[in-house]
Amino acid sequence: MQLDRIRFQSYKDKVISAQQAALYFKDKMTVGTSGFTKAGDSKAVLPAFAERAKSETIAITLITGASLGQTTDTDLANNNALYKRMPFQSDASLRKKNK
């Protein structure tokens, strides 16, 4: 994150890392994000959450405005980080997990 782009100091003080943001997710929480393939994908927080789920028993229900980039859904599915994924399941790994 380029902190020099934020002009209001109080906003700068609120910036946290993706790993810190992923710690806000609780087990069985419903999370909503944007989407639209890789362009609208969560490029930091959801991958950090997927990484967290590798070593922790935690999963969320994920609702997105459109599809995500393939690697995000794959990482979340392979790390058992999803209870439910709506409305899109275009990723093969994700579809296999939800059978």
ZIQUI-V833733 format. One record per residue. N is the residue number from 1. PSI is psi in degrees with one decimal (none if undefined). OMEGA is omega in whole degrees, -180 to 180 (999 if undefined). BURIAL is + if it has 16 or more other ideal C-beta (glycine too) atoms within 10 Angstrom, else -. Layout:
<<N:PSI:OMEGA:BURIAL> <N:PSI:OMEGA:BURIAL>>
This chain:
<<1:134.8:179:-> <2:94.8:-177:-> <3:-22.8:-180:-> <4:-14.5:177:-> <5:-15.9:-180:-> <6:118.5:-175:-> <7:-25.8:-176:-> <8:113.6:-172:-> <9:-38.0:-179:-> <10:-29.8:177:-> <11:-39.3:179:-> <12:-37.2:-178:-> <13:-14.9:-178:-> <14:-7.4:-178:-> <15:130.0:178:-> <16:167.0:180:-> <17:164.1:177:-> <18:-37.5:179:+> <19:-39.4:177:-> <20:-41.5:180:-> <21:-38.4:180:+> <22:-23.1:178:+> <23:-16.1:177:-> <24:-20.3:180:-> <25:132.7:178:+> <26:155.7:179:-> <27:135.4:179:-> <28:10.8:178:-> <29:148.9:172:-> <30:126.8:-177:-> <31:132.7:176:+> <32:135.6:178:-> <33:169.5:174:+> <34:-168.4:179:-> <35:-148.5:-180:+> <36:70.8:-179:-> <37:-154.7:-176:-> <38:-26.3:-179:-> <39:-38.5:-178:-> <40:9.1:-177:+> <41:154.8:170:+> <42:109.9:-174:+> <43:-7.3:-178:-> <44:-51.0:-171:-> <45:-49.3:179:+> <46:-41.0:173:+> <47:-36.4:177:+> <48:-37.5:177:+> <49:-41.3:177:+> <50:-41.1:178:+> <51:-41.8:178:+> <52:-40.3:-177:+> <53:-15.6:176:+> <54:-36.5:-174:-> <55:6.3:-176:-> <56:142.9:176:-> <57:96.6:-178:-> <58:139.6:178:+> <59:154.9:-179:+> <60:164.3:165:+> <61:123.8:-176:-> <62:122.0:177:+> <63:126.2:-179:-> <64:157.3:179:+> <65:-19.7:178:-> <66:-173.3:-179:-> <67:158.6:176:+> <68:171.7:173:+> <69:148.7:-172:+> <70:-39.0:-176:+> <71:-32.3:180:-> <72:-51.7:179:+> <73:-40.5:180:+> <74:-48.3:-179:+> <75:-42.5:179:+> <76:-44.5:-179:+> <77:-46.8:-177:+> <78:-23.6:179:+> <79:12.8:178:+> <80:38.7:-176:-> <81:3.0:-177:+> <82:129.3:168:+> <83:-43.9:-178:-> <84:146.5:180:-> <85:120.6:-178:+> <86:154.5:-11:-> <87:-4.6:-173:-> <88:139.9:173:+> <89:62.1:-177:+> <90:-15.8:-178:-> <91:132.8:-177:+> <92:-41.0:179:-> <93:-40.9:179:-> <94:-44.2:179:+> <95:-38.4:179:-> <96:-37.8:-179:-> <97:-29.2:-174:+> <98:17.3:179:-> <99:none:999:->>
